[in-house]
Amino acid sequence: MKITVEKVAKELGVTPPTVRNLIDNGQLPIAAVMETGSRKKYVILPKPLYEATGIKIGYEPPAPVDYDRLAETLAEKLKELI
């Protein structure tokens, strides 16, 4: 799924030029910017977008895992098998 500056602007409630300016100024580190001559192309990255804004477009954060509980449960199951 392509995430556009327009989609991000709509989600944030600002204009696309505002999003571009924030990205260009380093205040919104959510995109890779490619310059070709006098034009710029903004490639919005889903994970940084989520981390910076909480917006989930094309990214689902991993579920937290309680490793201590998982280890205890596995140990109990192994004891049952032995």
Backbone as a printed PyTorch tensor [residue, N CA C, xyz], in Angstrom:
tensor([[[  0.8460,  -1.1740,   0.0000],
         [  0.0000,   0.0000,   0.0000],
         [  0.8970,   1.2450,   0.0000]],

        [[  0.6530,   2.1100,  -0.9060],
         [  1.4120,   3.3510,  -0.9790],
         [  0.7980,   4.3700,  -0.0150]],

        [[  1.6560,   4.9300,   0.8230],
         [  1.2040,   5.9540,   1.7530],
         [  1.6270,   7.3030,   1.1790]],

        [[  0.6610,   8.1430,   0.9100],
         [  0.9600,   9.4330,   0.3040],
         [  1.0230,  10.5340,   1.3520]],

        [[  1.6730,  11.6150,   0.9770],
         [  1.7090,  12.7970,   1.8360],
         [  0.2790,  13.2760,   2.0940]],

        [[ -0.5750,  13.1610,   1.0940],
         [ -1.9660,  13.5890,   1.2400],
         [ -2.7000,  12.7680,   2.3060]],

        [[ -2.4660,  11.4370,   2.3250],
         [ -3.1010,  10.5860,   3.3440],
         [ -2.6340,  10.9750,   4.7470]],

        [[ -1.3270,  11.2030,   4.8800],
         [ -0.7720,  11.5710,   6.1830],
         [ -1.3430,  12.9140,   6.6300]],

        [[ -1.4050,  13.8680,   5.6960],
         [ -1.9420,  15.1920,   6.0190],
         [ -3.3840,  15.0870,   6.5000]],

        [[ -4.1700,  14.2710,   5.8210],
         [ -5.5710,  14.1030,   6.2130],
         [ -5.6720,  13.5170,   7.6220]],

        [[ -4.8670,  12.5100,   7.9080],
         [ -4.8740,  11.8830,   9.2310],
         [ -4.4410,  12.8560,  10.3240]],

        [[ -3.4910,  13.7220,  10.0060],
         [ -2.9820,  14.6810,  10.9860],
         [ -3.8250,  15.9520,  11.0700]],

        [[ -4.7010,  16.1500,  10.0920],
         [ -5.5430,  17.3470,  10.0810],
         [ -4.7940,  18.6000,   9.6530]],

        [[ -3.7980,  18.4010,   8.7820],
         [ -3.0330,  19.5370,   8.2530],
         [ -2.9870,  19.4240,   6.7340]],

        [[ -2.3430,  20.3890,   6.0900],
         [ -2.2480,  20.3690,   4.6350],
         [ -1.0260,  19.5730,   4.1830]],

        [[ -1.0590,  19.0500,   2.9580],
         [  0.1090,  18.3450,   2.4330],
         [  1.3980,  19.1960,   2.4550]],

        [[  1.3370,  20.4990,   2.1020],
         [  2.5660,  21.2860,   2.1970],
         [  3.1270,  21.3500,   3.6210]],

        [[  2.2440,  21.3480,   4.6200],
         [  2.7060,  21.3470,   6.0090],
         [  3.4690,  20.0670,   6.3120]],

        [[  2.9360,  18.9290,   5.8680],
         [  3.6190,  17.6450,   6.0870],
         [  4.9760,  17.6620,   5.3930]],

        [[  5.0210,  18.1280,   4.1590],
         [  6.3020,  18.1910,   3.4340],
         [  7.3040,  19.0810,   4.1550]],

        [[  6.8500,  20.2240,   4.6390],
         [  7.7460,  21.1330,   5.3580],
         [  8.2690,  20.4880,   6.6420]],

        [[  7.3960,  19.8060,   7.3800],
         [  7.8110,  19.1370,   8.6070],
         [  8.8370,  18.0420,   8.3150]],

        [[  8.6370,  17.3080,   7.2390],
         [  9.5930,  16.2710,   6.8400],
         [ 10.9210,  16.9230,   6.4460]],

        [[ 10.8460,  17.9520,   5.6140],
         [ 12.0660,  18.6320,   5.1490],
         [ 12.8680,  19.2420,   6.2930]],

        [[ 12.1790,  19.7410,   7.3200],
         [ 12.8520,  20.3820,   8.4530],
         [ 13.3090,  19.3790,   9.5140]],

        [[ 13.0120,  18.0970,   9.3130],
         [ 13.4110,  17.0710,  10.2610],
         [ 12.5130,  16.9730,  11.4790]],

        [[ 11.4040,  17.6830,  11.4690],
         [ 10.4810,  17.6490,  12.6030],
         [  9.5250,  16.4610,  12.5520]],

        [[  9.4160,  15.8370,  11.4000],
         [  8.5490,  14.6770,  11.2220],
         [  9.3410,  13.6250,  10.4360]],

        [[ 10.1290,  12.8160,  11.1430],
         [ 11.0220,  11.8590,  10.4660],
         [ 10.3000,  10.5870,  10.0310]],

        [[  9.4640,  10.7130,   9.0140],
         [  8.6310,   9.5800,   8.5930],
         [  8.8680,   9.1730,   7.1460]],

        [[  9.8060,   9.8170,   6.4740],
         [  9.9230,   9.5710,   5.0390],
         [ 11.3680,   9.6200,   4.5580]],

        [[ 11.5790,   8.9350,   3.4530],
         [ 12.8140,   9.0870,   2.6930],
         [ 12.4850,  10.0850,   1.5880]],

        [[ 13.3500,  11.0480,   1.4090],
         [ 13.1090,  12.0790,   0.3880],
         [ 14.1330,  11.9060,  -0.7110]],

        [[ 13.6350,  11.7780,  -1.9350],
         [ 14.5130,  11.6430,  -3.0910],
         [ 14.3710,  12.8850,  -3.9550]],

        [[ 15.4910,  13.4900,  -4.2430],
         [ 15.4780,  14.6940,  -5.0770],
         [ 15.9510,  14.3450,  -6.4770]],

        [[ 15.1680,  14.7490,  -7.4650],
         [ 15.5450,  14.6030,  -8.8620],
         [ 15.4170,  15.9780,  -9.4890]],

        [[ 16.5540,  16.6360,  -9.6410],
         [ 16.5130,  18.0040, -10.1440],
         [ 15.8850,  18.9090,  -9.1140]],

        [[ 14.8460,  19.6060,  -9.5120],
         [ 14.1650,  20.5220,  -8.5910],
         [ 12.9400,  19.8810,  -7.9320]],

        [[ 12.6860,  18.6030,  -8.2230],
         [ 11.5160,  17.9170,  -7.6580],
         [ 11.9240,  17.0070,  -6.5140]],

        [[ 11.0250,  16.8400,  -5.5730],
         [ 11.2410,  15.9300,  -4.4510],
         [ 10.1530,  14.8740,  -4.4430]],

        [[ 10.5680,  13.6480,  -4.1430],
         [  9.6150,  12.5480,  -4.0030],
         [  9.7040,  12.0710,  -2.5540]],

        [[  8.5530,  11.9910,  -1.8880],
         [  8.4830,  11.5900,  -0.4930],
         [  7.9760,  10.1540,  -0.4160]],

        [[  8.7880,   9.2760,   0.1340],
         [  8.3920,   7.8930,   0.3340],
         [  8.1300,   7.7390,   1.8290]],

        [[  6.8490,   7.6610,   2.1750],
         [  6.4510,   7.5680,   3.5730],
         [  6.6830,   6.1330,   4.0580]],

        [[  7.3880,   5.9960,   5.1760],
         [  7.7270,   4.6900,   5.7270],
         [  6.7490,   4.3540,   6.8610]],

        [[  6.0470,   3.2110,   6.7580],
         [  4.9880,   2.8830,   7.7170],
         [  5.4290,   2.8420,   9.1800]],

        [[  6.5550,   2.1920,   9.4790],
         [  6.9660,   2.0670,  10.8770],
         [  7.3270,   3.4230,  11.4870]],

        [[  8.1740,   4.2310,  10.8350],
         [  8.4440,   5.5620,  11.4020],
         [  7.1890,   6.4340,  11.5030]],

        [[  6.2640,   6.2790,  10.5610],
         [  5.0050,   7.0250,  10.6290],
         [  4.2650,   6.6570,  11.9130]],

        [[  4.1750,   5.3630,  12.1980],
         [  3.4970,   4.9170,  13.4170],
         [  4.2390,   5.4150,  14.6570]],

        [[  5.5550,   5.2730,  14.6570],
         [  6.3370,   5.6580,  15.8350],
         [  6.2600,   7.1560,  16.1190]],

        [[  6.1950,   7.9610,  15.0700],
         [  6.1750,   9.4150,  15.2500],
         [  4.7790,   9.9630,  15.5180]],

        [[  3.7420,   9.2810,  14.9980],
         [  2.4020,   9.8570,  15.0640],
         [  1.3450,   8.9400,  15.6690]],

        [[  1.6220,   7.6370,  15.7040],
         [  0.6160,   6.6820,  16.1610],
         [ -0.3410,   6.2550,  15.0610]],

        [[ -0.1160,   6.7420,  13.8470],
         [ -0.9760,   6.3880,  12.7160],
         [ -0.5270,   5.0440,  12.1510]],

        [[ -1.4860,   4.0970,  12.0710],
         [ -1.1760,   2.7670,  11.5420],
         [ -1.7280,   2.6420,  10.1320]],

        [[ -0.9010,   2.9340,   9.1610],
         [ -1.2550,   2.7090,   7.7600],
         [ -0.1920,   1.7740,   7.2060]],

        [[ -0.5800,   0.5480,   6.9190],
         [  0.3740,  -0.4060,   6.3680],
         [  1.3690,  -0.9350,   7.3810]],

        [[  1.0970,  -0.7540,   8.6810],
         [  2.0050,  -1.2410,   9.7170],
         [  1.2000,  -1.6350,  10.9410]],

        [[  1.5120,  -2.7810,  11.4560],
         [  0.8870,  -3.2380,  12.6940],
         [  2.0170,  -3.5090,  13.6820]],

        [[  2.0520,  -2.7720,  14.7850],
         [  3.1360,  -2.9880,  15.7450],
         [  3.0640,  -4.3900,  16.3320]],

        [[  4.2200,  -4.9600,  16.6730],
         [  4.2140,  -6.3110,  17.2290],
         [  3.5290,  -6.3510,  18.5900]],

        [[  2.9010,  -7.4690,  18.8450],
         [  2.2310,  -7.6490,  20.1360],
         [  3.2870,  -7.8830,  21.2050]],

        [[  3.0860,  -7.3340,  22.3860],
         [  4.0500,  -7.5690,  23.4600],
         [  4.0230,  -9.0320,  23.9020]],

        [[  5.1890,  -9.5730,  24.2490],
         [  5.3010, -10.9620,  24.6720],
         [  5.8550, -10.9900,  26.0950]],

        [[  5.1880, -11.7010,  26.9640],
         [  5.6730, -11.8990,  28.3320],
         [  6.5540, -13.1520,  28.3140]],

        [[  7.8610, -12.9430,  28.1230],
         [  8.7740, -14.0680,  27.9610],
         [  8.9240, -14.8890,  29.2400]],

        [[  8.8280, -14.2620,  30.3970],
         [  8.9110, -15.0080,  31.6540],
         [  7.7520, -15.9910,  31.7710]],

        [[  6.5630, -15.5180,  31.4830],
         [  5.3770, -16.3910,  31.5540],
         [  5.4610, -17.4990,  30.5080]],

        [[  5.9390, -17.1530,  29.3170],
         [  6.0930, -18.1450,  28.2570],
         [  7.0640, -19.2340,  28.6840]],

        [[  8.1920, -18.8470,  29.2800],
         [  9.1820, -19.8210,  29.7370],
         [  8.6090, -20.7110,  30.8290]],

        [[  7.8590, -20.1430,  31.7690],
         [  7.2510, -20.9250,  32.8450],
         [  6.2610, -21.9460,  32.2890]],

        [[  5.4450, -21.5030,  31.3500],
         [  4.4450, -22.3940,  30.7480],
         [  5.1190, -23.5410,  30.0110]],

        [[  6.1650, -23.2330,  29.2630],
         [  6.8900, -24.2830,  28.5360],
         [  7.5470, -25.2640,  29.4990]],

        [[  8.1150, -24.7360,  30.5870],
         [  8.7510, -25.6090,  31.5800],
         [  7.7220, -26.5560,  32.1900]],

        [[  6.5360, -26.0390,  32.5000],
         [  5.4710, -26.8820,  33.0620],
         [  5.0610, -27.9760,  32.0820]],

        [[  4.9320, -27.6110,  30.8110],
         [  4.5270, -28.5970,  29.8000],
         [  5.6020, -29.6700,  29.6360]],

        [[  6.8600, -29.2530,  29.6890],
         [  7.9540, -30.2280,  29.5540],
         [  7.9700, -31.1760,  30.7520]],

        [[  7.7060, -30.6690,  31.9580],
         [  7.6570, -31.5200,  33.1430],
         [  6.5550, -32.5660,  33.0100]],

        [[  5.4300, -32.1910,  32.4220],
         [  4.3190, -33.1220,  32.2330],
         [  4.6920, -34.2560,  31.2810]],

        [[  5.5550, -33.9410,  30.3140],
         [  5.9410, -34.9440,  29.3170],
         [  6.9900, -35.9100,  29.8510]],

        [[  7.7130, -35.4840,  30.8700],
         [  8.8120, -36.3350,  31.3780],
         [  8.3220, -37.2560,  32.4710]]])
